[in-house]
Amino acid sequence: MRSRVAAAVLLLALGLPLTGCSSDGADPATRGAAGAPAPGRQAAPSHLRFTAKTLDGAVFDGAALAGKPVLFWFYGAACAECPAQAFETAAKADRYVGRVHVVAVAEAGTGNGLQGFAAPAGAGRLPHLSDVGHALRDRFHAEGINTYVLLDEDGEVLYKGAGAEGDKLDGELAALASGA
């Protein structure tokens, strides 16, 4: 069984404010009149209380990811493997649509990123966030570009590793999607 203490420390560390990428902690979209979660909405855990810009300039609210597992894929312009990995990431988004959120995170300076490569066939648009100052990479302790970080619905890190290590990641995703 995973240590509850380690999970608490991880959640505390992930909840630290980030310059340019954190909110004030209030989550009006999920709060009711007395600060309780609004009916039908789950309050976002602290690690998902962030805002970031997408590569096309829209505001992305991390609280929208609450209630389901989340797979973050961190990539950059200097990554030779990332265009091929973009197809794999889009396939994961298609395979687990409605069960796992999949979010691509581009390091600053990536331009339009790999949005054209990572266009899921059936899941709609895969969000591509701009990671100015590595705020998201630091928040989720990603080790660099072409790295995946998989969180369960409670924010516990289930997997962290390179895109080339896909078998273990696929096993974790399959277990989450099946409810195991």
C-alpha positions as CSV (number, residue, x, y, z in Angstrom):
1,M,0.0,0.0,0.0
2,R,1.3,3.4,-0.8
3,S,2.3,5.6,2.0
4,R,-0.2,8.3,2.9
5,V,2.6,10.4,4.3
6,A,4.4,10.4,1.0
7,A,1.2,11.3,-0.8
8,A,0.6,14.2,1.6
9,V,4.1,15.5,1.1
10,L,3.7,15.2,-2.7
11,L,0.4,17.1,-2.6
12,L,1.8,19.8,-0.4
13,A,4.8,20.2,-2.7
14,L,2.6,20.3,-5.8
15,G,0.4,22.9,-4.2
16,L,3.1,25.5,-3.8
17,P,2.2,28.7,-5.7
18,L,3.9,29.2,-9.1
19,T,4.8,32.5,-10.5
20,G,2.6,33.1,-13.6
21,C,0.9,29.8,-13.3
22,S,-1.0,29.6,-10.1
23,S,-4.4,30.9,-9.1
24,D,-5.2,32.5,-5.8
25,G,-6.5,29.1,-4.5
26,A,-10.1,30.0,-5.0
27,D,-11.9,27.9,-7.6
28,P,-15.2,29.7,-8.3
29,A,-16.3,27.2,-11.0
30,T,-16.4,24.5,-8.4
31,R,-17.6,26.4,-5.3
32,G,-21.1,26.9,-4.1
33,A,-22.5,29.7,-1.9
34,A,-20.7,28.7,1.3
35,G,-17.4,27.6,-0.3
36,A,-18.6,24.0,-0.7
37,P,-18.3,22.3,-4.1
38,A,-21.1,23.4,-6.4
39,P,-23.7,20.6,-7.1
40,G,-22.4,18.2,-9.7
41,R,-18.8,19.5,-9.6
42,Q,-15.8,18.1,-7.8
43,A,-13.5,20.5,-6.0
44,A,-10.1,20.6,-7.7
45,P,-7.2,19.3,-5.6
46,S,-4.5,21.8,-5.0
47,H,-2.1,20.4,-7.7
48,L,-4.8,21.1,-10.3
49,R,-5.4,24.7,-9.2
50,F,-3.4,26.5,-11.9
51,T,-4.0,28.5,-15.1
52,A,-1.9,28.4,-18.1
53,K,-2.1,29.7,-21.7
54,T,-2.6,27.3,-24.5
55,L,-0.2,27.6,-27.5
56,D,-3.0,29.5,-29.4
57,G,-3.3,32.0,-26.5
58,A,-6.5,30.8,-24.7
59,V,-6.6,30.4,-20.9
60,F,-6.6,26.9,-19.7
61,D,-8.0,26.2,-16.2
62,G,-6.3,23.1,-14.6
63,A,-9.4,22.7,-12.2
64,A,-11.3,21.4,-15.3
65,L,-9.2,18.3,-15.0
66,A,-10.5,17.4,-11.5
67,G,-12.3,14.1,-11.0
68,K,-10.4,11.9,-13.5
69,P,-6.8,10.7,-13.9
70,V,-4.6,13.1,-15.9
71,L,-1.7,12.2,-18.3
72,F,0.6,15.2,-18.9
73,W,3.1,14.9,-21.8
74,F,6.0,17.4,-21.7
75,Y,7.7,18.1,-25.0
76,G,9.9,20.7,-26.7
77,A,11.2,21.9,-30.0
78,A,14.7,20.4,-29.5
79,C,13.2,16.9,-29.1
80,A,13.9,14.7,-32.1
81,E,11.5,11.9,-30.9
82,C,8.6,14.2,-30.0
83,P,6.9,14.3,-33.4
84,A,6.6,10.5,-33.4
85,Q,5.6,10.6,-29.7
86,A,2.9,13.2,-30.6
87,F,1.1,10.5,-32.6
88,E,1.4,8.1,-29.6
89,T,0.0,10.7,-27.3
90,A,-2.9,11.5,-29.6
91,A,-3.6,7.7,-29.7
92,K,-3.7,7.6,-25.9
93,A,-6.1,10.5,-25.9
94,D,-8.4,8.6,-28.3
95,R,-8.1,5.3,-26.5
96,Y,-9.0,6.7,-23.1
97,V,-11.4,9.5,-24.1
98,G,-13.8,10.2,-21.2
99,R,-11.8,8.2,-18.7
100,V,-8.4,9.9,-18.6
101,H,-7.6,13.6,-19.4
102,V,-4.6,13.9,-21.7
103,V,-2.7,17.3,-21.8
104,A,0.3,18.2,-23.9
105,V,2.7,20.7,-22.3
106,A,5.2,22.5,-24.7
107,E,8.3,24.2,-23.3
108,A,8.5,27.9,-24.1
109,G,9.8,28.7,-27.5
110,T,8.2,25.8,-29.2
111,G,6.1,28.0,-31.4
112,N,2.9,26.3,-32.5
113,G,4.2,23.1,-31.0
114,L,3.1,19.7,-32.3
115,Q,-0.6,20.5,-32.4
116,G,-0.8,19.4,-36.0
117,F,0.9,16.1,-35.1
118,A,-1.1,15.4,-32.0
119,A,-4.6,15.7,-33.2
120,P,-6.7,12.9,-31.7
121,A,-9.1,11.4,-34.3
122,G,-12.1,10.9,-32.0
123,A,-11.4,12.8,-28.8
124,G,-11.5,16.3,-30.2
125,R,-8.7,18.7,-29.6
126,L,-5.8,17.7,-27.4
127,P,-4.9,20.8,-25.3
128,H,-1.4,22.0,-25.8
129,L,-0.2,24.3,-22.9
130,S,2.7,26.7,-23.1
131,D,5.0,26.1,-20.2
132,V,6.5,29.6,-19.7
133,G,9.4,29.4,-17.2
134,H,8.9,25.6,-16.8
135,A,6.2,26.3,-14.2
136,L,4.2,23.2,-15.1
137,R,7.3,21.0,-15.5
138,D,8.4,22.1,-12.0
139,R,4.9,21.7,-10.6
140,F,4.7,18.1,-11.7
141,H,8.4,17.3,-11.3
142,A,8.8,16.3,-14.9
143,E,12.4,15.6,-15.7
144,G,12.5,17.3,-19.1
145,I,11.1,17.0,-22.6
146,N,9.4,13.9,-23.9
147,T,8.4,13.0,-20.4
148,Y,5.0,11.7,-19.2
149,V,3.5,12.2,-15.8
150,L,0.4,10.2,-14.9
151,L,-1.7,11.2,-11.9
152,D,-4.6,9.3,-10.6
153,E,-7.9,11.0,-9.7
154,D,-6.5,11.9,-6.3
155,G,-3.3,13.4,-7.6
156,E,-1.0,10.6,-6.7
157,V,1.8,10.1,-9.2
158,L,1.5,6.6,-10.8
159,Y,4.0,7.0,-13.5
160,K,6.8,9.4,-14.5
161,G,9.2,8.6,-17.3
162,A,10.3,9.0,-20.9
163,G,8.1,8.4,-23.9
164,A,10.2,5.5,-24.9
165,E,9.2,3.6,-21.8
166,G,5.6,3.2,-23.0
167,D,4.8,-0.3,-21.9
168,K,4.7,0.5,-18.2
169,L,2.7,3.7,-18.9
170,D,0.2,1.8,-21.0
171,G,-0.2,-0.7,-18.2
172,E,-1.0,2.0,-15.7
173,L,-3.4,3.7,-18.1
174,A,-5.2,0.5,-18.8
175,A,-5.5,-0.2,-15.0
176,L,-6.9,3.3,-14.4
177,A,-9.4,3.0,-17.3
178,S,-10.7,-0.4,-16.1
179,G,-11.2,0.9,-12.6
180,A,-8.5,-1.3,-11.1
